[in-house]
Amino acid sequence: MAAIFDTRPSIACPQSFNLTAYVLDRASKLKDKNALSILSTKSVENWTFGALQSAVLGTAAGLIETGVRPGQKVMLRLGNTVDFPIVYLAAIAVGIHPIPLSAQLTENELETLCKVVEPDAVAIDPTLTFPAKNKIRQIPLDELQKMRTLPAASYSMGDKDRLAYLVFTSGTSGKPKAVMHAHRAVWARQMMIRDWYDLHESDRLLHAGAFNWTYTLGTGLLDPWTVGATALIPSSDTRIEDIPKLLAEHQVTIFAAAPGVYRRMLRASQFPSLPDLRHGLSAGEKLSENLREDWRDATACEIYEAFGMSECSTFISSSIYAPAQPETLGRPQWGRRVAILSTEPDGKPVAFGKTGIIAIDKDDPGLMLGYLGKDKQNKFRDRWFLTGDLGQMQSDGSVRYMGRY
């Protein structure tokens, strides 16, 4: 039989939709609950849902007052602080398109990215550099922070399929590509919340990653806020070796990171007792079985892995309800249609157990709108988007990762 696994339909996204309004929908009801805690070994910075919503909508109003218009693009040249998600959500709230950037980029790299997206402005922390010869308008951090107290802007509602934000991916070529995502992309994350995280309002999720990374921004912040859970983020000066202590002290129930972070934690630390921790989440690179076993020995908890990419986030995963078979990534999430396609020119689905290209249906609600200024770059074949990764699918839908194509 053909290696196709179809778990559709998913719940349809409302036609009139705004990503930020959806993420902060529970903020009024949970206004006094902590939405975000930024942790260090010496202090904690807390943000309630009410304070977060007020800061986001005030900043949204401020961006408009400074002359940034709906439909324009704003780069986020900000550090791993609360300023990052506030400006990100503020821009989307009023139809401005944010572009998250890594704080580690060099001026030459920034110049290259500016040529790709031609931004209208950049929100910038003065401690971070920006190409001196670039004449793009800069909105400094102190000005952005003052906006938080302005009267709240109104959400800009519109077609779920319109552009919300852009993210950069280099792919295998090393050339930066700007991936365009619609507002509906956040709606599609319900599939991850159910079939990867098992995330609930009572959870306290800690993610060890930079905010510009879509894994951190989505899994670490947007998804917890969507369900009314508390997001926990290590401060920029926190060492990876200190994270086990933070997990214990702050009663973390779900921990998310890339495999490399798990590896460094296990090498460097004697783990404290973690009675509140339910499980870990892993994405970004393949998780080895040895690392999974070492984590289980140290914490008595499982790690659930997911596979995805900047163009579609994660869509194959394991979970507490469907643990992965040995050496597999898990299965396609609820609401997804995934296939393994032949590498031959006909590109037809291969049989179960055969190696081919992992592909996802082109109508998946979490799939990108496309690349800015680019054609489809042979990424699509009939009804399928080609990930560029190889895999094998078993009859139960379990997918084994076989490397890059």
Secondary structure as the mmCIF struct_conf table of DSSP 4:
data_model
#
loop_
_struct_conf.conf_type_id
_struct_conf.id
_struct_conf.beg_label_comp_id
_struct_conf.beg_label_asym_id
_struct_conf.beg_label_seq_id
_struct_conf.end_label_comp_id
_struct_conf.end_label_asym_id
_struct_conf.end_label_seq_id
STRN STRN1 ALA A 2 ALA A 2
STRN STRN2 ILE A 4 ASP A 6
HELX_LH_PP_P HELX_LH_PP_P1 ARG A 8 PRO A 14
BEND BEND1 GLN A 15 GLN A 15
STRN STRN3 SER A 16 PHE A 17
HELX_RH_AL_P HELX_RH_AL_P1 LEU A 19 VAL A 23
TURN_TY1_P TURN_TY1_P1 LEU A 24 ASP A 32
BEND BEND2 LYS A 33 LYS A 33
STRN STRN4 ASN A 34 LEU A 39
BEND BEND3 THR A 41 LYS A 42
STRN STRN5 VAL A 44 THR A 48
HELX_RH_AL_P HELX_RH_AL_P2 PHE A 49 GLU A 65
TURN_TY1_P TURN_TY1_P2 THR A 66 GLY A 67
TURN_TY1_P TURN_TY1_P3 PRO A 70 GLY A 71
STRN STRN6 LYS A 73 ARG A 77
BEND BEND4 ASN A 80 THR A 81
TURN_TY1_P TURN_TY1_P4 VAL A 82 VAL A 82
HELX_RH_AL_P HELX_RH_AL_P3 ASP A 83 ALA A 93
TURN_TY1_P TURN_TY1_P5 VAL A 94 GLY A 95
STRN STRN7 HIS A 97 PRO A 100
TURN_TY1_P TURN_TY1_P6 ALA A 103 GLN A 104
HELX_RH_AL_P HELX_RH_AL_P4 GLU A 107 VAL A 117
BEND BEND5 ASP A 120 ASP A 120
STRN STRN8 ALA A 121 ILE A 124
TURN_TY1_P TURN_TY1_P7 PRO A 126 THR A 127
BEND BEND6 LEU A 128 LEU A 128
TURN_TY1_P TURN_TY1_P8 ALA A 132 LYS A 133
STRN STRN9 ARG A 137 PRO A 140
HELX_RH_AL_P HELX_RH_AL_P5 LEU A 141 LYS A 146
HELX_RH_3T_P HELX_RH_3T_P1 MET A 147 THR A 149
BEND BEND7 LEU A 150 LEU A 150
HELX_LH_PP_P HELX_LH_PP_P2 PRO A 151 TYR A 155
STRN STRN10 GLY A 158 ASP A 159
TURN_TY1_P TURN_TY1_P9 LYS A 160 ASP A 161
BEND BEND8 ARG A 162 ARG A 162
STRN STRN11 LEU A 163 THR A 169
TURN_TY1_P TURN_TY1_P10 GLY A 171 GLY A 174
STRN STRN12 LYS A 177 ALA A 182
HELX_RH_3T_P HELX_RH_3T_P2 HIS A 183 ALA A 185
TURN_TY1_P TURN_TY1_P11 VAL A 186 VAL A 186
HELX_RH_3T_P HELX_RH_3T_P3 TRP A 187 ARG A 189
HELX_RH_AL_P HELX_RH_AL_P6 GLN A 190 MET A 192
HELX_RH_PI_P HELX_RH_PI_P1 ILE A 193 TYR A 197
TURN_TY1_P TURN_TY1_P12 GLU A 201 SER A 202
STRN STRN13 ARG A 204 HIS A 207
BEND BEND9 GLY A 209 GLY A 209
TURN_TY1_P TURN_TY1_P13 PHE A 211 ASN A 212
BEND BEND10 TRP A 213 TRP A 213
HELX_RH_AL_P HELX_RH_AL_P7 THR A 214 TYR A 215
HELX_RH_PI_P HELX_RH_PI_P2 THR A 216 LEU A 222
HELX_RH_AL_P HELX_RH_AL_P8 ASP A 223 VAL A 227
TURN_TY1_P TURN_TY1_P14 GLY A 228 GLY A 228
HELX_LH_PP_P HELX_LH_PP_P3 ALA A 229 ALA A 229
STRN STRN14 THR A 230 PRO A 234
TURN_TY1_P TURN_TY1_P15 SER A 236 ASP A 237
HELX_RH_3T_P HELX_RH_3T_P4 ILE A 240 ASP A 242
HELX_RH_AL_P HELX_RH_AL_P9 ILE A 243 GLU A 249
TURN_TY1_P TURN_TY1_P16 HIS A 250 GLN A 251
BEND BEND11 THR A 253 THR A 253
STRN STRN15 ILE A 254 ALA A 257
HELX_RH_AL_P HELX_RH_AL_P10 PRO A 259 ALA A 268
HELX_LH_PP_P HELX_LH_PP_P4 PHE A 271 SER A 273
TURN_TY1_P TURN_TY1_P17 PRO A 275 ASP A 276
STRN STRN16 HIS A 279 SER A 282
BEND BEND12 GLY A 284 GLU A 285
HELX_LH_PP_P HELX_LH_PP_P5 LYS A 286 SER A 288
HELX_RH_AL_P HELX_RH_AL_P11 GLU A 289 THR A 299
BEND BEND13 ALA A 300 ALA A 300
STRN STRN17 GLU A 302 MET A 309
TURN_TY1_P TURN_TY1_P18 SER A 310 CYS A 312
STRN STRN18 SER A 313 SER A 317
BEND BEND14 ILE A 320 ALA A 322
HELX_LH_PP_P HELX_LH_PP_P6 PRO A 323 GLN A 325
TURN_TY1_P TURN_TY1_P19 PRO A 326 GLU A 327
STRN STRN19 GLY A 330 GLY A 330
STRN STRN20 ARG A 331 PRO A 332
HELX_LH_PP_P HELX_LH_PP_P7 GLN A 333 GLN A 333
TURN_TY1_P TURN_TY1_P20 TRP A 334 GLY A 335
STRN STRN21 ARG A 337 LEU A 341
BEND BEND15 THR A 343 GLU A 344
TURN_TY1_P TURN_TY1_P21 PRO A 345 ASP A 346
STRN STRN22 PRO A 349 PRO A 349
STRN STRN23 ALA A 351 ALA A 351
TURN_TY1_P TURN_TY1_P22 PHE A 352 GLY A 353
STRN STRN24 THR A 355 ASP A 361
TURN_TY1_P TURN_TY1_P23 LYS A 362 ASP A 363
TURN_TY1_P TURN_TY1_P24 PRO A 365 GLY A 366
BEND BEND16 LEU A 367 LEU A 367
STRN STRN25 GLY A 370 TYR A 371
TURN_TY1_P TURN_TY1_P25 LEU A 372 GLY A 373
TURN_TY1_P TURN_TY1_P26 GLN A 377 ASN A 378
STRN STRN26 PHE A 380 ARG A 381
TURN_TY1_P TURN_TY1_P27 ASP A 382 ARG A 383
STRN STRN27 TRP A 384 MET A 393
TURN_TY1_P TURN_TY1_P28 SER A 395 ASP A 396
BEND BEND17 GLY A 397 GLY A 397
STRN STRN28 VAL A 399 ARG A 404
#
